Amino acid sequence: MTQPTGLEGQINEAFGGIVAALASVMFWEIPGLGMPLVVFWLGAGAVYFTLRMAFVNVRLFRHAIDVVRGRYDNPDEPGEVTHFQALSAALSATVGLGNIAGVAVAVAIGGPGAVFWMNIAALFGMTSKFVECTLGLKYRVIDAQGAVNGGPMQYLHHGLQKRGMGGFGRFLAVLFAVLCIGGSFGGGNMFQVGQSYGAVAAVLPFELSRSVYGLLMAAAVGVVILGGIRSIAKVADKIVPFMVGLYGAAALYVVVTHLGEVPTAIQRIVGEAFAPVSVAGGAIGVLIQGVKRAAFSNEAGVGSASIAHAAARTAEPVREGVVALIEPFIDTVIVCSMTGIVMVLTGVCEDPANAALVANKEGAALTAVAFASVLPWFPIILAICVFLFAYSTMISWSYYGERCSTYLFGPRASMPYKVLFLVCVYIGAVSSMSNVLDFSDLMVLGMAFPNVIGLLLLSGEVRADLDTYIAKLRAGKFRVFRS
């Protein structure tokens, strides 16, 4: 792949300098462990929340399915979207190229063992998602027009204010909002369009420049995001099931064709999680790659999904938190594992012929090679999946960033933010993937610092609300609208 030149090259060089400067601060490593503080922070928080909530991720998993299928949907309750639409909107932001490109990069750098740690992080992360989305709905603000503004900005600000820490809460809320806006431009935008270009351009019968692709994608995104969360949710609840099903069917076919090698692949995934073979950084390096990719993929502990879930039509915050805990399971345990097992079974990351793709972190291209080794025609299907994954992620992340912008600057900031978001679509199309991936990690993982602090301080009231909700559920006090 040729390197950008001219204006594209200047943008790429300037962007790379900014990323390098921020990375030296954000990814400070814990002495003696070699583990970035943010990775430890997310992992420790997820384990704590799982214990604090007495494994709610296991106890209420079945109930979560019932809520998602509409059993408790009351059209008269406050909110803008159904439980399923809220879940779809949040999943459309998380089930993106992190599941395809990010997992491939993790396996390429960390080896098969990274897949194991992704899943462990996701299972604990389910509770982080529960806590933040419960709070997101509990402290949401609904304006006179019925528009919802919820998420970490609100519960950090108002939740901590209620506990006598108003100034500290306001600081954390502003910090989160700034990082979320940056994350929406990076992982929720530039990373998506940049990686999707490689897969789409590779299957087209004509040459498509990065600039033209960026402009076309900007137009497609702009049509939807102007309609707000209702428009985004209506698109998401149709795209998400289709794209996950299509991608899953292809992954299942690869597994079936390598059925005899599956036990060996699983043995490698588990074995190399603790005793990696020829992997830079050793066992800690593999763990870091797995947890980092899981966090970037399902965003548990990052707080972003609570912005979408805050718009759900319900008066029970815990109920929406229960819906949200399904996300890391679908996103990482199911979808990311599909990519991971395909990468291990096909061995493309270890093939010297793909060394350039590994070095440049061209994850989408690596995944295309892996599937094409079994299904020669699959790059066309993968290009469709990649485009849909990228598109759905971008429209949802635009909502996250827009809500943070209005929190910081008021309703008038909505349209300027959307325009800037669309400009970043073009920048992502012409920028280096290595730079964009690093910038995405910086912003998205950086959101975890203020968010997890707030979750820790407010976890007591979440546990109290959870106990009350479970008592009512067992007593049959919740009205059922669908059998």
N, C-alpha and C positions, 0 to 999 in steps of 0.2 A: 504493500500500500504506500503510495507516494505521500511525502510529508507536505503539509500546507506551505504555500509560499505567498509572497506579497503581503496584502492586508491580513490574510488568514494567518500567515506565519508570525506577524507582529502581535496579533491578538493572542496566539498560542504562547509566545515567549513571555509576554507581560503577565498572562494568566498563571503561567508556571512559576514565575517569581513570587507572586502573591501567595500561591499555594505552599511553596517551600517555606516562606516566612511564618505562615500560620501553623504549619505542621510542626515546626520546632517547638512551639508553645503547647499546642493541643495534645500532642502524642508523647508527652514526657513519660519516660519509662521508670517503673518502680525499681530502685536499686536492688540488685541481687536476684530479681525475678526476670527482668527483661520484658515485663508485661506493661503495655500502655495503661495508664491509670484509668482511662475511660472504659477499657475492657474489664478490668477488675471491678470497677464501680457498677457496671451493668450486671455482671455476673453475681456479685455479692448482694446487690439489691434484689435480684430475682429470687435468690435462695431465701433471703430474709422474708420477703413478702409471701412466698409459698408456705413457709413455716408459720408466719403470723396469721395467715388466713386459713390455716389447718388444711392445706391441700385442696382449696376450693376448685382448682383446675381439674381435679379428679372427681370430687364430690358432686359438683353441679354440671358436669359435662353433658349428661343426658338431658337435664333441664334446659341447657343452652340450646340443644337441638330443637326441643319443643318450642322455645321462644322464637327461634329463627323461622320455623315453619309457620308462624303466625297464630299459634294457639292462644296467645294472650294479647293479640293486637286489638287495641281499642281505638277506633278512629276519632273518638271525641277527646282523647288526651292531648296535651300540648306537645308541639314538635312539628317538624317539617316532613319527615320521611319515616317509612316503616322500619322495623328492626332489620328485616332482610335487606332493604335498600341501604341502611346505614352500614351494615356488615359488608355489602357489596362495594360501597363507596370506599370504605377503609381498605378492603382487600384489593381494590383496583389500584390503590396507592402502594400497597406492599407487594402484591403479586406482579412484579415487573421484571425488568432485566436483571435485577439482583438475583432472581431465581434462575436465570439462564446464564448471563455473563458473569455475575458475581460468584456463583458457585463454581463455575469453570475456573475462574481465577484462583479461588481458594484451594481447589484440588491441585491446580498447577503449581502453586507456591507451597502449600502445606501438605500435599499428598492426600491419599485416601482417608487418613485419619481425621481430616478436617470435617468430613461428612458426619462422623460420630459426634463431634463436639457441637456441630450445628444443631443436631437434634436434641442433645442434652440441654443446650442453652434455650432452645425453643420450648421445651416442656416446662422449664422453670419460668421462662418468659411469659407463659400464659397467665400467670398470676400477676406479673407486673402490668400486663395489659388490662386485667380485670380491675386492679386498683385505680389506674389512671383514668379509665373510661367511666368507672363509677363516679369518680370525682368530677370528671368532665361534664357529666349530665347533672350532677347535684348542684354545681355552681354555675350552670349556664345562665345567660341573660337573654331574654326574649324581648325584642323591641315592639313598638306599637304596630308594625307591619307584619309581625309574626316571624321575623328573621331571627335565627339563633346565633349567638356568639358564645361559644364554650370552648373548653380545653384548658391546658395548663396556664394560659394567660389569666384565666378567671379563677381557677382554684388556688394558684400560687398567690395571686393578689388578694382575693376575698377570703379564701380559706385560712390563710396565715394571718390576715387582718383580724379575723374572728378569734384567733389565738393570741392576740396582742403583739403580733410581729408584722404590722402593716408595712413599715418601711422596708424591711427585709423581703417581705413577700412581693412588694412592688418591684424591687430590684431584680428578683429572680424572674418575675413575669416579663419584664422588659428584656432581660438577657435571653430568655427563651424565645420571645417573639423575634428578636433580631436574628438569632441562630436559625429559627424555623424559616424565616424569609430567605436566608442564605441557603438552607437545605432545599427549599422549594426551587431555587434557581439551579442548584447543583444536582443532587441525587434525584430530585423530583422533576428535573427538566433536562439539563444539558447532558447528563450521563445517559438518560433514556434516548434522546434523539441521536446522540453521537454513536451509541452502540447499535441502535436499530438501523442506522444508515448502512453499516457494513453488511448486515444480513440482507437488507432489501436490495441494495445496489448489486450484490453478487448474483442475484437471480433474474434481474431485469435483462431483456434482450437488447437494451440500448444503454448508453452511458448516461448516468445521472450524477451531476455534480453535487458536492456537499451543500453548496449555497442554494441551489434550486430545491433540494430536499428539505433544507431548513425552512425555506419560505413556504413550501407546500404544507409541511407539518404545522407551522405556525398558524396557517389559515384554518386547518382542520381543528386544531385545539381551540382557537378563538371562537369558532362557531358555538362550541358547547359551554365554555367557561363564562360567557357573558350571561348565561341563564342562572348562575348560582348553583347551590347545592341540590335543588330539586331537579334541574336539568342534568347535573352530573350524576345524581343517583339513578335517574331513569336510564341513562346510557350505561352506567356501570352494572346495573342488575341484569342487563342483557349480555354485555361483553364478558364479564367475569366467568360465569358458568361455561360459556362456549369455549373460551380460550383455555381454561384449565382442562376441560374435557378433551379438547383436540390435542393439547400437548401431552396429557396423560396417556391417551391412546397410543400415541407414537412411542412414548417411553416404554409403555408396557410391551409393545411389539419388539423393541430392542432387547428387553429383558427376556422375552420368550425365545428369541433367536439365540440367546446366550445362556439358556437355562442351566446347562451343565456347569457353567462358570460362575453362577450366582453364589454358591456357598464359598468359593474361594474369594470372590469380591467382598462378601460380607466379612469374611475372616480378616481380610486386609484392612477394611474400614475400621473394625474394632481393634485389631492388633496394632496397627500403626497409629492409632490414637494415643497409645501409651508407649509404644516402642517403634517410633518412625524409622524408616530405612532411607538413608541418603536424603534427608529433608533438612534444609537450612533452618537453624533455630531449635532443632530437637523437639521434644514433646511439648514444651512451652510454646514454641513457634506454631506447632500444629493446633494447639488449643486456641491460641490467639486468632489464627486465621478462621477457625470454625466459629468462635464466638463473635468475632467482628463481622463475618458474613451473615450470621444469623441476625445480629442486631441491625445491620443495614437492610436485610431482607424483610424481617417482620416488624422491626422498629419497636419491639417490646421494651418499655422503660424510657423510650425516647419521647413519648407523649403526643406525637402527631395524630395518631388514630383517634384520640379522645376528642379532637376537634370535629371529626365527622360523626362520631357516635353521639356527641352532644345534641345533634339535630334530630335524634330518634323521637318518635311519637310515643312517649311513655311518661308516667309520673313516678316511676320506680327506678332510681339511679342504679341500684344493684342489679336489676334485671338487664339493663344495657351493659353493665360490666360483665355479666355472665355471657352475654352474646359475644362480647369482644374477646373473651379468652379462647374462642374457637380460632381466631385469626392466626396466631403462630402455629397452631396445629396444621391448618390447611396450607398456609404459606410455606412453612419450613419442613415440618415432618412429612408432609405429602409432596408438595411441588418441588421444593429444593432437593429432597431425597431422590426424586425422579432424575433430576439432572445429575446429581452426584453419582448414582449407581450407573448411569449411562456412561459418564466420563471414566469411571473405574473399569467397567466391563470392556469398553472399546480401547482403553489405553492410549488415547490420543495425546494426553499431556506428556507422556513419556517418549513419544515418537520424535526423533531428531528432526523430522521433516516439519514439525510444528513449532520448532524452537523460537522462531521469530514471533509467532502469535503469542506464545507464552511470555516472551520478554516484553512485548508491547501491551500485555494484559488485554488482548483482544478476545475477551471471554465469549462473546456471541459467535465469533468466527470459529473458535475452538469447539463450541457446542454443535455448530453446523457440521463441522468435520466429523465429529463423533457420530451424529445421527446418519450422516451421508455414508458412513462406512457400512451401514446396514441397509439403509434406504437411500439409494442413489438420488432419488427424486425428492427426498425430504427437505433439502434446503428451501424449496418453494413453500412448503407447509410451515417450516420453521420461520421463514421470513414473514409469513402472515401472523404467526404467534408472536414473534418479536415486535412487529409493528403494533399489534393489539395490546401487548403487555406494556409497551412504551407509551402508547397513546392513553390508555386507561390510567396509568400512573401519573402522567402529566396533568390530566384534567383534575384529578383528585388533589394532587399537591398544589395546584394553583389555588384551590379553595383554602387549603391550610395556610398558605402564605398570605392570601387575601384577608383572611380573618385576623391574622397577626398584624397585618398592616393597618386594618381598621381599629384594632385595639390600641396601637401606638399613636395613630394620627387621625382617627375618626373616620366616619363613613366616606368622606371626600377622597380618601386614599385608595378606595376600591378600584376605580378605573385606571389611575396612573400605575398601580401595581400590575394590573392585568396587561397593560401595554408593555411594561418592562419585562414581564414574564414571557411575552411573545417574542420580544427582542432577544431574550436569552435562549430561545429555541434556535435561533440562527447561530448564536455564539457556540452553542453546544454542537451544532452540526459541523463546524469548522475547527474545533479545538482538539488537542491531543487527548486521547482516551485516558492515558496515564494521569495527566493533570486533572481531568474532570473526575476520575475515580477518587483520587486523593482529596480533592476539594469536597466531594460528596461525603466522604468519610468524616472530614473535619466538621462540617456543618451538622450533619445528621447525628453523628455520635456526640458532638458537643452539646446538643440539646439535652442529653441525658443528665448532665451535671445539675442544672437548676431543677429539672423535672424530678429526679430521684430524691433530691433534698426535700422537696415539697411532699412527695409521696411518703417518705419516712416520717415526716412530722405530722402528716394527716392520716397515717395508716390506722391509728387507734379508732378514729370515727368511722372509717371504712369497715373495720372488723365489727364494730357495734351495729352498724347498718346491716351488715351481712347476717349477723346472728338474728336480728329482728326479722329480716326477710325470710330466712329459712324457717323460723318459727311460724310465720304466717303461711308459708307454702305448705308446710306439714299439716297445718290446721285447716287447709283448704279454703283460705280466706280470699284467694285471688280468683277473679271471674275468668272463666274459660270461654273464649269466643269461637274457637274452632276445635273440633275433636281430633 
